[in-house]
């Protein structure tokens, strides 16, 4: 695209991020020293390319998901921190009594507070544990204990009250199938393999397969949760954004923010990438109605992930600037 179209799209994206209001041609005329008709033609062209969308309530335009992606990849420049934000973060990193991992967690809490987005710090404890065995122990006809063991010697157990009609013999058979197929799998990947490999088999062979499947899924999910170093700040902050005013949308996203199996997906995107990365909508594997901005790093041999979750109308420049600053401070500590 030519320079004017790029500048016009940049202005529309950044204006909409700040105001949450569709941008009309009249408001852009003075800035670009063009007639309203010229701006409308340029906006129509950007809409034709898929970078802008019409808003049904207004005659103005808003950025599309494709428009945000183009903006991030071609037009955005990371914002330099203002003095107030920098001082808050500097004060934490300057505290020599804080472990680096604790300093990072506190900084992410501050970022959540000043941006009204949700922040996440993820460790990787469960990733290094491989499934060694799952056992089913019968307590009585209505209760069983599922015991998960890993190659590192970690053991977790969970008691389940069985629904009427659940066959204990079928439970045992499924545990044998899981051990046969999934032993050696990283614990945090077992849930996904249960869904893709085990569930299709037991659907055909087990009468109450949903009940039995859920027992195994819950047992492994509990293991991942209890062994995951996950710190989330501002879990409800994101709901202050107007995109989530709808109660059904709020409930749907709230459920995902409570589910560690969804949160762990943030860690797995582009597993080996150490740069600040931006995943908009469908790209992020967590939720199609959010943006995730993420950075991975290593502290004392342990990989950690920090991430900000917000609407697609996220203040990209500011968040990237904040995460870049944290990255610089981590590098200073490592010197």
Legacy VTK file of the C-alpha trace (Angstrom):
# vtk DataFile Version 3.0
C-alpha trace
ASCII
DATASET POLYDATA
POINTS 335 float
0.000 0.000 0.000
1.131 3.581 -0.544
2.173 5.845 2.319
-1.156 7.670 2.643
-3.154 4.462 2.944
-0.681 3.122 5.516
-0.879 6.337 7.522
-4.663 6.375 7.262
-4.983 2.794 8.502
-2.535 3.498 11.333
-4.550 6.533 12.400
-7.850 4.627 12.295
-6.479 1.700 14.315
-4.887 3.905 16.979
-7.921 6.193 17.209
-10.279 3.237 17.620
-8.005 1.679 20.262
-8.234 4.890 22.312
-11.875 5.862 21.765
-13.680 2.563 21.031
-15.731 4.569 18.532
-15.990 3.961 14.778
-13.838 6.429 12.848
-15.539 8.605 10.219
-14.036 10.465 7.278
-14.754 13.959 8.646
-12.508 13.483 11.666
-9.591 12.581 9.379
-9.842 15.404 6.823
-7.799 18.009 8.712
-5.106 15.590 9.759
-4.523 14.373 6.203
-5.364 17.684 4.506
-7.787 15.915 2.164
-11.443 16.287 1.271
-14.011 14.076 2.933
-14.664 12.391 -0.428
-10.973 11.478 -0.835
-10.827 9.992 2.680
-14.033 8.022 2.037
-12.541 6.578 -1.158
-9.361 5.575 0.645
-11.366 4.008 3.484
-13.494 2.126 0.965
-10.312 0.750 -0.594
-9.009 -0.358 2.825
-12.378 -1.999 3.477
-12.177 -3.771 0.120
-8.761 -5.149 1.143
-10.320 -6.461 4.358
-8.476 -4.123 6.758
-11.569 -2.164 7.838
-15.151 -3.106 8.648
-18.411 -1.185 8.743
-20.058 -0.663 12.079
-23.817 -1.241 11.938
-24.571 1.526 14.420
-22.418 4.201 12.782
-21.280 5.239 9.329
-17.661 5.059 10.524
-15.217 2.196 10.143
-13.416 -0.024 12.648
-10.314 -2.209 12.159
-10.876 -5.848 11.232
-8.768 -8.690 12.613
-6.789 -8.580 9.363
-6.357 -4.825 9.831
-4.943 -5.265 13.327
-2.517 -7.891 12.028
-1.320 -5.604 9.221
-0.933 -2.761 11.731
1.142 -4.891 14.122
3.364 -6.302 11.386
3.924 -3.137 9.356
2.891 0.074 11.107
3.202 -0.225 14.876
6.184 1.044 16.836
6.695 -0.010 20.450
5.971 2.854 22.813
8.675 4.218 25.105
7.539 3.957 28.708
6.368 7.143 30.359
8.105 8.182 33.549
5.311 7.014 35.841
5.159 3.467 34.420
8.940 3.156 34.281
9.333 4.242 37.905
6.826 1.621 39.086
8.687 -1.174 37.307
12.173 0.147 38.122
11.341 0.204 41.828
10.561 -3.514 41.730
13.633 -4.545 39.737
15.851 -2.373 41.987
14.760 -4.340 45.069
17.691 -6.715 45.568
15.734 -8.677 48.182
13.369 -9.940 45.483
14.133 -13.039 43.457
14.009 -12.267 39.737
10.981 -14.536 39.223
9.120 -12.709 42.026
10.064 -9.327 40.552
8.642 -10.383 37.187
5.402 -11.568 38.798
5.006 -8.246 40.644
5.692 -6.296 37.429
2.998 -8.268 35.603
0.560 -7.418 38.412
1.340 -3.734 37.889
0.905 -4.024 34.112
-2.500 -5.629 34.637
-3.476 -2.829 37.011
-2.430 0.057 34.731
-3.841 -1.416 31.508
-7.031 -3.216 32.658
-5.870 -6.374 30.891
-5.239 -9.825 32.377
-1.631 -10.897 32.900
-0.234 -14.409 33.241
3.119 -15.799 34.395
3.590 -19.465 33.519
6.272 -21.827 34.768
6.942 -25.175 33.217
7.060 -27.666 36.078
4.577 -30.208 34.705
6.135 -30.168 31.225
9.181 -32.085 32.484
7.099 -34.865 34.064
6.316 -37.852 31.846
3.403 -40.182 32.547
4.602 -43.417 34.088
1.271 -44.941 35.083
-2.327 -44.239 36.034
-3.981 -46.681 38.420
-7.601 -47.077 39.488
-8.218 -48.220 43.070
-11.749 -49.217 44.124
-12.780 -47.893 47.541
-16.357 -49.172 47.366
-18.911 -49.831 44.608
-19.540 -46.087 44.283
-16.074 -44.598 44.788
-12.650 -44.975 43.202
-9.273 -43.280 43.487
-7.305 -42.378 40.363
-3.544 -42.319 41.029
-1.221 -40.604 38.541
2.528 -41.364 38.723
5.328 -39.724 36.731
8.861 -40.703 35.791
10.155 -38.143 38.343
8.369 -39.941 41.164
5.574 -37.390 41.550
2.278 -38.919 42.613
-1.168 -37.289 42.689
-4.480 -38.913 43.551
-8.090 -37.863 43.245
-11.223 -39.520 44.608
-14.269 -39.804 42.353
-17.863 -40.678 43.247
-19.194 -42.752 40.374
-22.439 -42.093 38.590
-25.020 -44.863 38.712
-24.380 -47.453 36.031
-20.609 -46.866 35.789
-18.881 -50.189 35.154
-15.711 -50.704 37.252
-14.446 -53.275 34.775
-14.713 -50.725 31.959
-12.804 -48.221 34.097
-9.995 -50.728 34.507
-9.921 -51.456 30.786
-9.661 -47.743 29.957
-6.813 -47.306 32.449
-4.982 -50.167 30.719
-5.576 -48.487 27.353
-4.266 -45.146 28.642
-1.143 -46.816 30.053
-0.566 -48.668 26.799
-0.981 -45.614 24.564
0.189 -42.642 26.642
3.009 -43.747 28.963
6.004 -41.500 28.280
3.851 -38.489 27.305
4.549 -35.149 29.058
1.812 -34.742 31.658
0.674 -31.391 30.265
0.064 -33.032 26.856
-1.902 -36.034 28.153
-5.253 -34.193 28.149
-4.932 -33.368 24.463
-3.940 -36.937 23.577
-6.838 -38.299 25.627
-9.203 -36.246 23.474
-7.592 -37.116 20.147
-6.530 -40.750 20.650
-8.339 -42.360 23.587
-11.809 -40.860 23.342
-12.488 -42.082 19.768
-11.609 -45.646 20.847
-13.728 -45.770 24.010
-16.688 -44.153 22.235
-17.043 -47.425 20.329
-16.222 -49.826 23.161
-17.531 -48.317 26.423
-21.192 -47.815 27.277
-20.875 -44.765 29.583
-17.757 -43.478 27.864
-18.311 -39.771 28.682
-18.372 -40.439 32.437
-15.271 -42.605 32.282
-13.435 -40.234 29.937
-14.107 -37.317 32.316
-12.607 -39.237 35.248
-9.301 -39.627 33.425
-9.357 -36.104 32.004
-10.024 -34.590 35.445
-7.303 -36.679 37.080
-4.663 -35.461 34.627
-5.959 -31.874 34.687
-5.649 -31.819 38.476
-2.068 -33.050 38.226
-1.166 -30.304 35.749
-2.876 -27.646 37.870
-1.227 -28.668 41.131
2.212 -28.900 39.512
1.962 -25.803 37.333
3.569 -22.602 38.422
0.842 -20.269 37.144
0.247 -16.769 38.456
-2.622 -14.765 37.004
-3.309 -11.110 37.772
-6.372 -9.073 36.906
-8.474 -12.069 35.987
-11.548 -9.825 35.964
-9.783 -6.697 34.641
-10.397 -7.734 31.041
-14.151 -7.563 31.662
-13.851 -3.801 32.109
-13.282 -3.652 28.347
-16.485 -2.881 26.376
-15.959 -5.894 24.090
-17.081 -8.119 26.966
-20.224 -6.255 28.059
-22.398 -9.140 26.865
-23.079 -11.447 29.823
-22.830 -14.633 27.737
-19.481 -13.551 26.296
-18.273 -12.665 29.777
-19.249 -16.086 31.165
-17.655 -17.910 28.232
-14.325 -16.111 28.618
-14.430 -16.311 32.423
-14.707 -20.103 32.182
-11.602 -20.230 29.992
-9.649 -18.018 32.388
-10.513 -20.467 35.182
-9.482 -23.544 33.155
-5.753 -24.269 33.415
-5.843 -26.468 30.316
-6.784 -23.358 28.294
-4.275 -21.138 30.102
-1.494 -23.629 29.343
-2.199 -23.213 25.617
-0.647 -19.750 25.884
2.645 -21.418 26.738
2.609 -23.751 23.751
2.162 -21.289 20.866
5.387 -21.130 18.814
7.108 -23.172 21.500
10.691 -22.182 20.738
10.192 -18.490 20.013
11.866 -16.136 22.513
10.758 -12.810 20.965
7.805 -10.689 22.069
5.041 -12.199 19.958
1.512 -11.021 19.216
-1.332 -13.460 18.518
-4.574 -11.862 17.381
-7.898 -13.705 17.397
-7.711 -17.120 15.727
-3.897 -17.128 15.914
-3.688 -17.601 19.676
-5.417 -21.012 20.233
-6.845 -19.661 23.505
-9.839 -17.646 22.336
-10.813 -16.106 18.998
-12.088 -12.906 20.646
-8.855 -11.879 22.387
-5.276 -10.885 21.624
-2.365 -12.421 23.497
1.016 -10.694 23.654
3.634 -13.083 24.975
7.331 -13.353 25.839
9.347 -16.419 26.850
12.598 -16.410 28.807
14.750 -18.690 30.975
15.614 -18.115 34.654
17.983 -20.520 36.419
17.384 -23.121 33.738
13.574 -22.962 34.007
11.555 -21.652 31.089
8.891 -19.104 31.957
6.262 -17.346 29.885
4.728 -13.947 30.531
1.614 -12.900 28.649
-1.005 -10.177 28.476
-4.572 -11.101 27.488
-6.840 -8.362 26.190
-9.305 -7.513 23.438
-8.247 -7.418 19.795
-8.505 -3.660 20.286
-5.479 -3.850 22.569
-3.044 -0.955 23.045
-0.322 -2.849 21.171
2.304 -0.107 21.281
2.097 0.275 25.022
2.039 -3.428 25.889
4.967 -4.273 23.609
6.891 -1.365 25.146
6.176 -2.656 28.661
7.221 -6.242 27.834
10.355 -4.996 26.056
11.270 -3.090 29.206
10.828 -6.204 31.365
12.950 -8.154 28.873
15.735 -5.546 29.149
15.651 -5.711 32.955
15.833 -9.528 32.868
18.918 -9.301 30.650
20.529 -6.781 33.046
19.971 -9.135 35.992
21.545 -11.959 33.993
24.739 -10.023 33.256
LINES 1 336
335 0 1 2 3 4 5 6 7 8 9 10 11 12 13 14 15 16 17 18 19 20 21 22 23 24 25 26 27 28 29 30 31 32 33 34 35 36 37 38 39 40 41 42 43 44 45 46 47 48 49 50 51 52 53 54 55 56 57 58 59 60 61 62 63 64 65 66 67 68 69 70 71 72 73 74 75 76 77 78 79 80 81 82 83 84 85 86 87 88 89 90 91 92 93 94 95 96 97 98 99 100 101 102 103 104 105 106 107 108 109 110 111 112 113 114 115 116 117 118 119 120 121 122 123 124 125 126 127 128 129 130 131 132 133 134 135 136 137 138 139 140 141 142 143 144 145 146 147 148 149 150 151 152 153 154 155 156 157 158 159 160 161 162 163 164 165 166 167 168 169 170 171 172 173 174 175 176 177 178 179 180 181 182 183 184 185 186 187 188 189 190 191 192 193 194 195 196 197 198 199 200 201 202 203 204 205 206 207 208 209 210 211 212 213 214 215 216 217 218 219 220 221 222 223 224 225 226 227 228 229 230 231 232 233 234 235 236 237 238 239 240 241 242 243 244 245 246 247 248 249 250 251 252 253 254 255 256 257 258 259 260 261 262 263 264 265 266 267 268 269 270 271 272 273 274 275 276 277 278 279 280 281 282 283 284 285 286 287 288 289 290 291 292 293 294 295 296 297 298 299 300 301 302 303 304 305 306 307 308 309 310 311 312 313 314 315 316 317 318 319 320 321 322 323 324 325 326 327 328 329 330 331 332 333 334
